[in-house]
Amino acid sequence: MSSTVELVTLASIVPPLNHEVAGGFDAVVHGEQVRVRAVLERTVVVEHANAERSVVRKELCMVEESAVPFVPGNPSAGVGPRQWRRLPGKPPRV
């Protein structure tokens, strides 16, 4: 990650229509450089330098906007495959 590029929260990234944010890019969480492995609806799975993984909120994950990759979502369902809470047939939120 370049130190001259402004970082934004991952929560502020809006994917193109019928796409979702993919994993596999660098980020900063609480000042620590991490690798984003998976992006979920509200959280992110990150891998630390010691190879441990943890889950953090998107608001705490700072990224270079241009480094965030996108993958096609599921346009027939209206949402991406990782946003399972909104799909029919799944248990309601409690």
N, C-alpha and C positions, 0 to 999 in steps of 0.2 A: 504494500500500500504506500502510496506517495504521501509525503508529509505536506505537500503544497496544495493538495486537493481538499476542499471542504467536505466534512463528513455530515451526513444526515441520518436520522433514525430510519431503520428499516420499515417501521410502521408508516412512514410518510411516502414510501415508494408505491406508486399505483401502476400495476401491470397493464399492458395493452389489452384491448378487448379480447376475451376468450383465451387469456393466458394467465399464468401464475408465476410467482417467483420460484426459481429453481435453487437448489443447494449448490455448494462447490465454489464459494468465494470467501475472501477474507473480510473480517470485520473487527471492531474494537468493542469490548464489553468491559466497563469499569476500568478503562485504561490498559487492558490486556489484549494483545493481538490473539485472535481466535480464527478458526476456520468454520464457516457455516456448513453444516452437513444436511440439514433439512429445514424447510420453512413450513410451519403449520399455520393455522388460522390466526392465533394470537401469540404464539411462541416460536422459538427457534432452537434447534438442536445445534450446539456448538462443540467443537473439539478444541481443547486447550493444548498448549505446547507439550504437556506431559502425556498426551494421548487420552486423557480422561474426557468424557463427554458430559455435558450438562444441558439443562433446558433454561432458557432465559426469555423474558418478555421482549417482543419486537421493539418496544419503546427504548430499551436499554442497549440495543444492538446498533452501533454506529457504522455506517458503510459509505463507500464512494458510490454515488448514484450511478455513474457510468459503468461500474464493475458488476452490477447486479444482473444476472442472467434470467431470462424468462423461458418458459416452456409452454406449449399449447395446453390449455385446460380441456374440460369436457363440455363443449358448447351445447350438446343435446340436453344435459342436465342443468345448464344455466350457471354452474359453479365449477371450480376446479376440483379434482379428485381428492385433494387434501382437506377440503372444507366439508367433511362428512357430516357435521352437525346440522347442515341445512338440507341434506338430501332426504327424500321421502323414505320411510321405513326404518329410520334410525331412531333410537330412544330420545324422547324430549329432554331438554335441559331441566335440571331440578332446581 
